Amino acid sequence: MSTVNALQGDTLDAIAYRYFKDNPVQVLAALIELNPEVHETFLDEHQTIILPDVTQMQSTPSLKLWD
């Protein structure tokens, strides 16, 4: 697992979107599980956040309604 340091004013959902643009909602759930010490909405600057492995994430099948 890799880690990143939070930027000033960062949130877990911002990190999920920054590093996993394809599926930030599912990654957000994994970020919350991997970082139980995070209790505040805004992270401390330079706070270390553990990122989930992309291979562990299960892709949700999508349904295409229109061509």
N, C-alpha and C positions, 0 to 999 in steps of 0.2 A: 504494500500500500504506500502511496505517496502522500506527501503533506504539502500544504501551502501556508503562507503567512497572510493573515487578513490585512486588507488596506484600511485606512481610516474611514469609518462609517460603513464598513462592509456588513453584510448579513449572509446567512447561510444560503438563502435563495439567490442572492447575487452571485455567490461563488458557484452554485449549481449551474446557473445560466452561463457564467463566464467560461467554465471548463467543460460543460456537458450541454451544449446548445441543442443537441438532438432530442434529449429527454430530461430536461431539468426537473420536472415534477417527481419522477421516480427517483432521481438522484438525490433530491432534497430529503426524501424519506430515509435513504441510506446515510446521508450526512448526519441527520439527527441521531440515528442509531449509533454511528461510529464516534460521535462527539457528545457523549452524555454530560460532559462538564459545561457545555454551553447552555446558559439559562437566560441570557439577555437577548433582546432582539438585535441590537447592534454589537458587533464583536469589537474587542479591544484591538488597537492597531498592533500589528505583528503577532497576533495570537495565532498559534499553530492549529491548523485544521487538517484532520485526516480525510483524504479523498478515497472513495471506494474504487475498487478495480473495475474497469469497464467490462472485463470478461465476466464478472459476477452479476452484472446487471442483466436482467431478463427483458428482452424487448417485448413490448405489448403489441400484438397483431393489430393492424389498423384496417379499417373498412373504407374502401373508396366508394363514395356515393355517386360521383359524376366523373366522366372521362375528361 
